[in-house]
Amino acid sequence: MAALASVVVAVGAATGMLTALGDDGGGGGADEARPAVTRTPWPKPPPAVPSPSVSASASVSATPPVRKASGTPSPSRTARTAPSRTAEAATLLYRHPESQVLDWVRTHPDDPRRDVIASRVAGHPAAVWFADYTPATLTSRVRAVTSGGAARGRVPVVVPYAIPDRDCGGHSQGGAPGLDAYDDWIDRFAAGLGSGEVIVILEPDSVAQADCLSAGERADRFASLARAGRVMKDANPAARVYFDAGHSGWHAPARQAAWLKQAGAASPDSSDGVFSNVSNFHATADEVAHDRAVLDALGGPPGLGAVIDTSRNGNGAPSDGEWCDPAGRSIGRAPTLHTGMGRVDAYLWVKLPGESDGCRGKPGTFTPSYAYDLAR
């Protein structure tokens, strides 16, 4: 998501998302929102940065059954068509009750910026990020979010962000110690998805920023991503899993699609389509055109669609390619599952407006002055 890539995890994930913290993240199973930041297509993409955490009170369950999925799906599963989106499906997105911005609104009743931030930022649903490698509590933390959405008949958005070598060692470095450990982490993540509708933004920057890896490392990463999609859709057939398409200022659609195909994004066994613009600023119209071009080049079943991060793209990307809390930006379209655009499944706030990329505040932390500037 960069001019470069995207700054996804300066601390975890800098795209303005909620990151769920684990054992060492402040008390057991707190779900923390960590924003991910992406840079514009210039020198190189910055990482997505997750934000501090949201508390989730679900108790930790025993270690979930771990089952390894083979690298190649069975013929019967490969032939499975994309899940139908019926009239009974939930049509509203879930706003997790714990986030940095909600904490700020609750504790600053007399701040003159409070009403604007409360209505224009805190009042909208945003993604919940899981950017720490703490396997023991992962299932319960994911379940706390998905069960909360299911109880209200709303669709949660979750972001697994623990791929090894994420952000190529940049601001958002971290993740699992290796791909075997990552595969096990994904098994635990999938065990918390429940049975209701949920949108999974699978590993921001993991495909678009893969050019920092050797050919062999890329192939291994893509195999793990394809496996991750299969495991999650197998665990919850109602889950919609989207893969990293970068953004309109980064790789050409054909190049991005070639990598996405290797990562399993063209298979309904793993994927519901692609996501773009996470923690970035590119205009919605540009992202729609980019994503459609990527989907055309990707092939796959006609049901594949795209979701776009519109959290900070109201004024488009800065002309100078600045990616770190640039001035003059604005919140974009409100999150919705009803875009009115063909092949565009949703506009989402993957990065929460006001969670800093690292210039207006510490990466991933809520900065009220920045939120106010974006929202007013």
C-alpha positions, 0 to 999 in steps of 0.5 A: 500500500505504498507509494510504495507498499503500505505501512501495515504494521509499524507496531502491528498494523498501522492502517487504523485497525483494531489489533487484538493483543495476546498474552503479553499484550496487557492482560490476557486476551485484550483485543487491540486495534492497531492501524496499518499504514501504507505508502503511496506508489513512489519509492516503496510501499510502507507497512500497515500499522496496527493500533493499540488494543481493544479489550475482549473479555472472552475466556481462553479456550483449550488449544483448538484442534490443529489440522494441517491442510495440504498444499493442494485442495481436493478436486471436490473442494476446488470445484466448490462455487463461491458462497451465495449471498442470500437475502437472509445474510447480515447486511450491516457491519459490526462496530466492536465496542472496544477501540482506542477512539471509543475509549477517548470519546468516553474519557473526554466528555468536555473536549471541544473535538469530541462531538465531531470525532464521536459522530464521524469516526467512533460512530462507524464500524472498523476492522479488528486487527490480530497482529501479535503472535500469541497463539495461546489466546488467539482463538478466544480473542477472535471468537470474542469479536465474531460472536459479538457480531453474530449476537447483533446480526452484524458482520465483523471485519477481522485482519490476521496480520502475522505472516513471517517477514511482514513488511520486509523488516520495516516499520511493521516487522514481526509476525510468526517465527516461521511458516510452520508456526504461521500455519498453526496460528492460522488454524487457531485463528480459524477456530474462532471464526464461528459460523456467522458471516465474517469478512477476513482481510488476509494479511495486508501487504503480504502479496503486493510487497512480496518482491522483497522475498526470493522466488523460493520464499515467495512461493512458500509464502503464497502456499501458506496464504492459499492454505490460510484461505482454505482453512478459514473457509473450511472452518466457516463456510460463511466467511468471506476471505479477501487477498491483498491487491495492493492499491492503484498507485502500486503494481500494475494489475496484471503483475499483481494478479499473477502473484494473487493467483499463486496465492490462491486468490482465484480459487473459490476454495480459498478466496472471495476476491481481493482488497485494496488501499489498506491504510492508504489514500487513493480515491475510491474511483481509482481503486474500483478501476484497479480492483476490477482490472486485477480481477479481470486478470486474475480470472476465477469464478464470476463471484469474486469481488473486491473490498476497498479501504475508504477510511482516509481517501476522501481527498485522494492521495497526496501528490507528493506521495507522502504516506505518514499522516499527510496533511489535507486528507479526509475520511472517505465513504462510510463503511457499507456492504451496499456499494452499488458498484459491480464487483465491489462487495464493500467499502470498509474502514480497515484502518481507523481514522485518527490512528497514527502512521507514526508522524502525528503520534506513536505508530498505531495510537489514536491521535485526536488532533489527527482524527479531528482534522480528517473528520471535520 
